[in-house]
Amino acid sequence: MDHTQNNTQKLQFDLLFVKRFLKLFTFMFPSFLSLPTLLCTFLLLLSMLEQFIIYKLGLIPSQYYKILGNKDAVSFKSITIRALLIIVTEAFISSTLRYTVSMLHIQWREHLTLTFHKEYFKDVLYYYVNMFSRDIDNPDQRIAEDINNMCDTFSQIFAPIILAPFIIGYYVHQTIVISGYIGPLVVFGFFLVFSFINRFIMSSVVYYVYKKEKLEGDFRFKHMQIRVNSEPMAFYQSGATEYLKSNSILFELLRSQYRVAQKNYLLNFFVKMSDYIGIILNYIILAIPIFAGFYNDLSAAELSSVISKNAFIIIYLINNFTRLIDLSVNAAMTAGLAHRVGLLFETLLQLKNSEKPLITTYANSTERRSSLTEDSFSCSNVAFKVQNVSYNIPRSNVILCKNLTFQLQIGTNVLLTGESGCGKSSLLRVISGLWPHASGTISCPHYLGSDGIMFLPQKPYLTNGSLLQQIIYPEYEKTFIHDSITTERIFNYLDRVQLNDLVSCVGRLDAKVEWN
């Protein structure tokens, strides 16, 4: 069993979830006057107004019973007009609530994703997370999909969870007036029983949701891998092998989906059972004052009106309890996603705050790397000075090279040769700061990046954007000073490497192109 699986087995709807979610909560609400905070305040106020409208709407049937029983035509017209106005108001409020929830979802996603981007792209943490982290699977999925899904599910349950105690408190008081303390006690006992059952089931759902999302990322990554490497695959004629490997990942994902479906089946069974038992409870509580003779002095029309009014109050109380149980499905989904998102952020912080980070760089930063020291050399054309450096593959004790000493001069061509796997590329990773070295010192008086010394990767990288963006990379096109002199220089360079036809293919330098 791998490390990741050991980790996911500990994931439940528990204090760890609360800790991780509260941390994410601080990013979702950056300040008291931020737009998400204002949207949440508006959402809560609008939800309270909706509850008032629902209460008024729920009393309409009882008034109809009384009016129809008394055959009062005048009152019938007025109550119908009033009912239509209330219905229109409720429709408007409900639509506004849904729109506000959507805006809140988008705002939360924006704030969380920007926060993660800030940490993820700091220095070269993205390299470490993708290459060496054993705890983090598919960080791209966690940032692009899991954050979005978590914000979506939580935005839907945010207002109902907060308002539930106040709504329940009001209707408990109304139920006590109708049936005494027995009615609320019966409803509360019913809620406790099903809450305990759902809490037990939810813990297992959280784990399987977490695992399913991991496998979803693995399956998507496999197809992305095939898309990017379709030409090497074609040379290998490896379609049959990749067919079997892709199906293997698919079947593992489907098995996980089946488990989630099975767990949700059990959860939904108890959720639905609580819904329908709530209907029976309504009549049981209604029967208490009726059989006790509290309404013997009422006429048939008045009794039907009272029963309708009381039924609405009791049903709505039960409905609010059962809604809390219903919300457990979304709560379980939110918990599973919060664990995935929270674990990624914890890993980024651990790396950032590590006393001996595996990766540090000069690029896009005024800070110097702790693993490389800025030195004053007598010769200004020194690029790197390596003294008694030994290095190995990260998290491995196998030494690739021992006590290496050399000096790189600017403008001097050096050819590094050796057998495949002897550590040539690893040496470049070490002197660029991507890998740590076991001993020795590496001195560099320059920045790494476009303002100093640049390392070209073995595999070409085409980012999204125009041809100009590819040429000036890693500079950013929108902040790049692009004048006629610069354009002429770019065309001269393209001419020297015989790539002028590229401009003809894309139309112009700054035209957006889908390179992938």
ZASE-594479 format. One line per 8 residues: number of its first residue (from 1); their letters; for each residue z negated, x negated, y negated of C-alpha. Coordinates in pm, 1 decimal. Each point is the difference from the previous one (the first is absolute). Example, Ala and Ser with C-alpha at 12.3 -4.5 7.8 and 13.67 -1.06 7.14 Angstrom:
<nodes>
1> as> -780.0:-1230.0:450.0  66.0:-137.0:-344.0
</nodes>
This chain:
<nodes>
1> mdhtqnnt> 0.0:0.0:0.0  103.3:-152.0:-331.2  -204.0:-49.9:-312.2  158.7:288.7:-182.8  -75.5:241.0:277.1  -364.3:-110.4:2.1  -11.2:69.9:-370.6  152.5:346.1:22.4
9> qklqfdll> -243.0:109.3:268.5  -278.3:-22.6:-258.9  177.8:227.3:-246.3  -162.1:339.7:-35.7  -90.8:261.1:-258.1  -314.5:-194.7:-91.3  -170.4:-214.1:-263.8  271.2:-265.3:26.1
17> fvkrflkl> 254.2:263.9:-100.0  -222.6:105.8:-292.4  -35.6:-361.8:-114.1  372.6:-67.1:15.8  94.2:329.2:-160.0  -245.8:-42.3:-288.4  159.0:-338.2:-70.1  342.9:162.1:-10.9
25> ftfmfpsf> -150.2:276.5:-214.0  -68.7:-249.6:-280.6  372.2:-80.3:-14.8  100.1:367.2:10.1  -223.8:67.6:-303.6  30.3:-313.1:-219.1  -192.2:156.4:-293.1  -157.2:323.8:-122.7
33> lslptllc> 294.4:68.8:-228.6  274.7:-99.6:243.1  265.2:254.7:91.2  -126.2:43.6:360.9  -348.6:79.3:-132.2  137.0:254.1:-246.8  219.3:154.6:269.6  -296.9:31.0:235.4
41> tfllllsm> -209.4:161.5:-272.9  279.6:244.7:-76.3  45.9:65.7:372.4  -368.8:81.3:47.6  -12.8:229.4:-305.3  316.7:177.9:108.8  -134.6:35.2:354.2  -318.0:161.5:-135.4
49> leqfiiyk> 209.7:240.0:-206.7  200.7:81.4:311.9  -320.1:82.2:188.5  -96.0:246.2:-274.1  345.6:162.2:19.9  -21.3:14.8:381.0  -338.7:171.6:-26.4  142.9:261.7:-235.4
57> lglipsqy> 303.1:42.3:224.4  -219.8:36.1:307.4  -185.6:294.6:-156.1  321.4:193.8:-69.8  27.6:152.9:353.6  -354.8:142.2:-21.2  92.1:170.7:-327.2  314.4:142.0:160.3
65> ykilgnkd> -207.5:143.2:286.4  -227.8:180.1:-244.3  285.3:124.1:-224.8  210.8:122.7:291.4  -303.1:162.8:161.2  -71.3:188.2:-322.9  374.0:67.4:-60.2  -25.9:-138.1:-356.2
73> avsfksit> 363.6:-38.6:-120.1  -87.4:-129.9:-348.9  -222.7:-278.1:131.8  262.9:-81.2:264.7  257.9:-85.9:-268.5  -239.2:-217.7:-200.3  -127.1:-190.5:305.7  359.1:-60.5:115.8
81> iralliiv> 97.5:-150.3:-336.8  -315.5:-210.9:2.6  71.9:-116.9:355.8  354.4:-103.9:-92.5  -125.9:-200.6:-298.8  -257.7:-175.2:218.1  265.3:-75.2:264.5  236.5:-150.7:-260.4
89> teafisst> -287.3:-209.8:-137.9  -94.0:-122.4:347.8  363.0:-88.9:77.7  22.0:-202.3:-323.9  -329.7:-178.6:62.4  88.0:-73.2:363.5  337.4:-150.3:-96.8  -163.6:-207.3:-273.6
97> lrytvsml> -257.9:-125.0:248.7  270.1:-112.1:242.7  184.5:-179.4:-279.7  -320.6:-170.4:-116.6  -75.4:-112.0:356.3  349.8:-153.0:20.6  -49.2:-183.0:-331.6  -339.0:-126.5:117.0
105> hiqwrehl> 155.0:-125.0:323.7  266.0:-191.3:-194.8  -253.8:-147.7:-244.2  -230.1:-115.4:278.0  289.7:-157.3:184.1  109.2:-180.7:-316.5  -345.7:-142.3:-74.7  -72.3:-103.0:359.0
113> tltfhkey> 342.2:-153.7:61.7  -7.3:-196.1:-326.8  -347.8:-129.1:87.1  115.8:-111.7:343.4  316.3:-156.1:-143.6  -212.8:-200.4:-243.8  -207.1:-149.0:282.4  281.8:-17.5:256.0
121> fkdvlyyy> 235.0:-201.8:-223.0  -273.5:-220.8:-147.3  82.9:-359.5:82.0  162.2:32.5:345.3  -253.5:224.5:170.9  286.8:213.2:130.8  110.3:-302.5:205.5  -336.0:-42.8:166.1
129> vnmfsrdi> -47.8:371.5:70.2  342.7:31.0:161.8  -2.2:-329.1:189.2  -356.4:-72.0:108.7  -227.6:302.7:-29.7  -111.5:131.5:338.8  -166.6:310.6:-142.5  287.5:133.3:-210.9
137> dnpdqria> 300.8:154.7:169.6  298.3:105.7:-211.3  -139.5:-57.2:-352.0  326.0:141.2:-136.9  -71.8:333.4:168.6  -359.0:4.3:-126.0  117.4:-45.1:-359.3  316.5:211.8:7.4
145> edinnmcd> -100.8:287.5:232.1  -371.5:4.8:80.0  -108.1:0.7:-365.4  241.0:285.2:-72.0  -113.2:207.8:298.8  -367.9:-60.7:-73.9  40.0:107.4:-364.5  195.9:306.8:109.8
153> tfsqifap> -258.0:123.9:251.9  -297.9:-77.4:-222.3  152.6:172.7:-303.8  21.7:317.9:208.0  -367.2:-1.4:102.4  -153.7:-148.0:-316.9  -73.2:321.5:-192.1  -93.6:216.3:304.0
161> iilapfii> -259.7:-252.7:119.7  -163.4:-37.4:-343.8  -7.9:372.2:-81.5  -102.1:115.4:347.7  -381.0:-33.2:-54.5  11.2:205.1:-322.3  227.6:269.5:141.0  -203.5:24.2:318.5
169> gyyvhqti> -323.8:13.2:-200.8  123.8:296.5:-204.9  122.2:198.4:299.7  -316.1:-79.1:198.0  -196.7:165.6:-280.7  231.4:302.5:8.3  -32.0:22.2:379.5  -380.6:-9.2:-24.2
177> visgyigp> 18.3:299.5:-234.2  209.5:184.9:259.3  -170.4:-87.9:329.6  -311.3:-201.1:-81.4  -51.8:-354.4:127.3  126.5:73.6:351.2  367.6:6.2:-108.9  11.5:-345.4:-164.7
185> lvvfgffl> -208.4:-150.2:282.8  247.1:128.1:259.5  293.4:-141.8:-198.1  -176.9:-332.6:-57.5  -86.9:-33.3:369.1  361.4:73.5:89.4  115.6:-269.8:-243.6  -243.1:-263.5:132.9
193> vfsfinrf> 110.6:50.2:360.3  369.9:-37.4:-76.4  -57.9:-282.9:-249.8  -179.7:-201.2:268.2  283.3:59.2:246.6  266.3:-93.3:-255.7  -189.2:-309.3:-114.2  -3.4:-124.0:360.0
201> imssvvyy> 372.4:66.3:48.7  98.3:-143.7:-340.9  -135.2:-346.0:84.3  247.3:-35.7:286.4  282.7:145.7:-210.5  -56.4:-268.4:-268.0  46.4:-279.7:254.0  318.7:143.7:148.6
209> vykkekle> 147.8:74.6:-344.2  -64.3:-364.5:-94.4  164.5:-123.0:320.2  298.5:234.0:-35.4  66.5:-118.9:-356.1  -5.1:-360.3:123.7  255.3:77.0:270.2  214.2:192.2:-249.7
217> gdfrfkhm> 16.9:-318.8:-204.5  84.2:-209.5:307.6  282.9:235.3:94.1  140.3:2.8:-353.3  -28.4:-378.6:-21.0  192.5:-40.0:325.8  294.6:193.3:-139.1  -20.9:-192.2:-327.9
225> qirvnsep> 5.6:-321.6:204.2  315.0:117.8:179.0  163.0:97.8:-330.7  -69.4:-340.7:-156.6  99.2:-197.4:311.3  291.2:211.2:121.1  246.8:-291.2:-18.3  -209.0:-244.2:210.0
233> mafyqsga> -51.0:282.5:248.9  374.3:59.2:12.4  62.0:-369.3:75.1  -262.7:15.8:275.4  143.9:330.8:129.9  -365.1:107.1:31.3  41.1:373.7:-58.4  -121.2:89.4:350.3
241> teylksns> -316.7:-210.0:-38.0  -82.0:136.5:-344.9  65.6:350.9:132.4  -272.2:-49.4:261.4  -239.2:-168.8:-244.1  46.0:272.5:-263.0  -54.9:271.0:260.3  -316.3:-176.6:116.3
249> ilfellrs> -144.9:13.7:-352.4  117.0:360.7:-35.9  -172.3:108.2:322.6  -324.4:-167.1:-107.9  23.3:185.2:-332.3  71.4:329.7:175.5  -301.4:-49.6:228.8  -214.2:-47.3:-308.4
257> qyrvaqkn> 152.3:311.0:-158.5  -82.0:196.0:314.5  -362.0:-114.5:-25.3  -17.2:105.5:-365.2  152.9:335.2:93.1  -256.0:43.2:280.1  -290.5:-81.1:-229.2  138.2:228.7:-269.3
265> yllnffvk> 45.7:273.0:260.5  -372.1:-8.9:72.9  -84.1:-17.2:-369.6  235.9:286.4:-86.5  -140.3:206.6:288.2  -350.0:-6.8:-146.8  134.6:45.4:-353.5  188.9:315.7:98.1
273> msdyigii> -289.7:125.9:209.8  -230.9:-35.7:-300.2  252.0:195.5:-211.4  8.1:298.9:234.8  -370.7:-1.4:80.6  -52.9:19.2:-375.5  176.5:338.2:-1.9  -240.9:138.3:262.4
281> lnyiilai> -297.5:-142.4:-189.3  109.3:199.4:-302.4  -38.5:329.8:186.4  -329.9:-107.1:158.1  -148.9:-73.6:-342.7  146.6:321.8:-144.6  -160.7:199.8:279.7  -353.1:-115.0:-91.1
289> pifagfyn> -45.5:208.5:-321.4  213.7:290.0:131.5  -200.8:50.2:321.0  -321.2:-57.4:-196.0  83.4:312.6:-202.8  36.0:-167.4:-339.5  313.9:201.7:-83.4  -88.3:342.0:146.1
297> dlsaaels> -2.6:161.5:-346.9  362.7:-97.6:-77.5  305.6:220.6:40.1  285.5:-101.4:230.6  210.7:-128.6:-292.3  -291.5:-194.9:-148.0  -94.9:-142.2:340.6  356.8:-121.2:65.4
305> svisknaf> 0.9:-160.9:-345.5  -331.6:-177.2:64.7  115.4:-115.5:344.6  323.7:-138.8:-147.7  -187.1:-184.6:-276.3  -263.5:-140.6:235.1  264.3:-92.4:257.0  185.0:-206.4:-260.1
313> iiiylinn> -317.9:-186.2:-101.8  -104.2:-75.2:357.8  351.6:-89.8:115.6  45.5:-231.2:-298.1  -331.7:-171.1:74.8  102.3:-50.6:362.3  346.8:-105.0:-113.9  -144.4:-274.0:-221.4
321> ftrlidls> -205.1:-132.2:289.8  300.8:8.9:232.2  214.3:-165.9:-268.1  -237.3:-294.6:11.4  60.8:-15.9:373.6  375.8:34.6:-54.5  -10.8:-288.8:-247.5  -122.6:-225.2:280.9
329> vnaamtag> 360.8:-52.2:113.9  103.8:-141.2:-339.2  -331.5:-182.8:-29.3  65.6:-173.4:332.9  348.1:-100.1:-116.6  -140.5:-128.2:-330.5  -265.2:-203.4:181.7  252.2:-163.3:233.3
337> lahrvgll> 228.1:-96.0:-287.6  -290.6:-114.4:-219.9  -107.8:-240.3:275.3  349.7:-150.2:14.7  34.6:-29.3:-377.5  -357.8:-117.6:-52.8  26.3:-269.3:267.7  308.2:-144.0:-170.3
345> fetllqlk> -180.9:-20.5:-334.2  -305.4:-161.2:162.8  224.1:-261.6:159.7  167.6:-77.2:-333.2  -338.4:-39.1:-171.0  -133.3:-222.4:277.7  301.4:-224.6:-34.1  -22.2:-2.1:-379.7
353> nsekplit> -372.5:-84.5:-2.0  12.0:-247.6:286.7  -156.5:-337.4:-76.4  286.6:-174.5:179.7  307.6:222.3:-28.2  286.3:-64.5:238.9  255.7:50.7:-274.8  1.4:-77.1:-372.0
361> tyanster> 282.1:-82.2:-237.0  89.0:-91.1:-356.0  276.8:258.3:-19.5  -43.2:266.2:-271.7  -356.3:-117.6:-65.5  -180.3:-226.7:-243.9  -244.9:-100.4:273.8  50.8:-303.5:221.4
369> rsslteds> -24.7:19.2:375.1  -327.1:-116.3:147.5  185.1:-161.3:290.6  224.8:-200.4:-235.1  -136.9:-214.7:-280.3  168.3:-73.4:-330.7  2.7:-373.3:-47.3  108.9:-238.5:-271.0
377> fscsnvaf> 263.1:-226.5:147.1  124.3:-317.7:-154.1  352.8:115.3:83.3  89.1:332.9:-161.4  273.9:68.5:256.0  -239.6:47.4:292.5  31.2:344.7:158.1  -259.3:-23.3:279.8
385> kvqnvsyn> -237.5:-263.9:121.5  -125.5:45.3:357.0  -284.3:-221.6:124.1  -135.6:-6.5:357.9  85.8:365.4:56.7  -45.5:156.5:342.5  105.6:358.8:57.8  21.6:259.6:270.8
393> iprsnvil> 120.7:356.1:48.4  -248.7:241.6:-164.2  -270.8:116.7:243.1  104.1:-264.8:251.4  -159.8:-333.5:87.7  330.0:-162.6:98.1  73.8:-275.2:-255.0  369.5:-9.1:-93.3
401> cknltfql> -17.8:-317.0:-207.5  -282.9:-247.5:-60.1  -81.1:-233.5:-290.7  330.7:54.1:-180.4  48.3:-194.0:-325.9  306.8:11.0:-224.8  112.6:63.5:-356.4  286.8:221.0:-118.2
409> qigtnvll> 188.7:-108.1:-311.3  185.0:242.8:-225.5  375.7:-56.4:25.8  -20.4:-185.8:330.3  159.7:160.7:304.8  -207.7:-15.3:317.1  118.4:102.1:347.3  -273.5:111.3:238.9
417> tgesgcgk> 107.8:-18.5:365.1  -165.9:64.0:333.0  11.8:205.9:313.5  -19.8:376.3:-18.5  -362.0:112.8:-25.3  -138.6:-339.0:-102.0  -129.4:136.9:-332.6  272.7:-56.9:-262.1
425> ssllrvis> -13.1:351.1:-146.3  -376.3:-1.1:45.4  -23.5:-304.6:-226.0  178.1:190.0:-278.2  -238.8:291.5:49.9  -294.0:-239.4:-34.2  115.8:-178.1:-315.6  96.9:334.2:-157.7
433> glwphasg> -351.5:130.6:66.3  97.2:275.5:242.9  -189.5:-171.7:282.8  -326.5:-194.7:-27.5  -26.4:-360.9:105.0  -279.1:-123.0:225.2  -66.1:-322.0:-190.4  136.2:-222.7:-274.3
441> tiscphyl> 117.1:84.9:-352.3  319.2:134.6:-153.8  45.9:-67.4:-370.7  253.4:173.0:-223.4  28.4:-20.9:-379.9  236.1:297.2:-25.7  1.6:375.0:33.9  161.4:158.3:298.9
449> gsdgimfl> 267.2:257.6:-78.5  283.9:34.7:-247.6  -194.2:-194.1:-268.1  -51.0:-303.5:221.5  72.1:-86.4:361.6  179.0:259.8:210.2  13.7:30.0:377.3  305.6:168.7:151.6
457> pqkpyltn> -73.6:200.3:316.6  197.7:-53.5:319.0  95.7:368.2:4.0  177.9:123.0:-317.4  -174.0:287.9:-176.1  184.5:265.6:-200.2  -234.3:219.0:-201.3  97.2:340.7:-135.1
465> gsllqqii> 192.6:-17.2:-326.2  317.0:-138.0:-152.6  194.9:-318.3:65.8  -167.7:-144.2:-309.2  -339.2:66.7:159.8  102.8:-195.5:311.9  117.1:-295.5:-207.5  -310.4:-29.1:-220.1
473> ypeyektf> -251.0:87.2:275.6  -303.0:-36.8:1.1  23.5:82.3:-371.8  -2.4:373.5:-82.2  325.0:138.2:-137.0  -158.4:233.4:-259.0  -198.5:-282.8:-161.3  276.6:-259.2:29.7
481> ihdsitte> 168.9:-103.6:-325.8  363.3:80.2:70.3  232.6:-113.8:-280.0  361.7:-116.8:-17.0  -94.3:-364.8:52.8  -199.8:82.8:311.6  283.3:217.9:131.0  248.3:-283.6:-46.8
489> rifnyldr> -228.4:-239.3:187.9  -33.2:248.3:286.2  378.1:38.6:28.7  38.3:-379.4:-2.9  -245.7:-30.6:287.3  178.8:274.6:194.2  328.7:-181.2:-55.8  -143.2:-330.2:124.4
497> vqlndlvs> -109.2:158.4:328.3  319.6:210.5:21.2  -178.7:336.7:-13.5  179.8:154.5:-297.2  133.6:272.7:228.2  -353.1:139.4:26.4  18.6:124.6:-357.9  326.6:177.9:76.0
505> cvgrldak> -155.5:164.6:305.4  -303.7:141.1:-183.7  172.0:72.2:-334.1  -230.0:-189.8:-235.4  -302.5:-228.4:10.2  -257.8:268.1:-79.5  144.7:273.8:225.6  -251.2:127.7:255.4
513> vewn> 97.4:-83.9:357.6  -154.4:100.6:333.7  -6.9:-345.4:156.9  -176.8:118.9:313.7
</nodes>
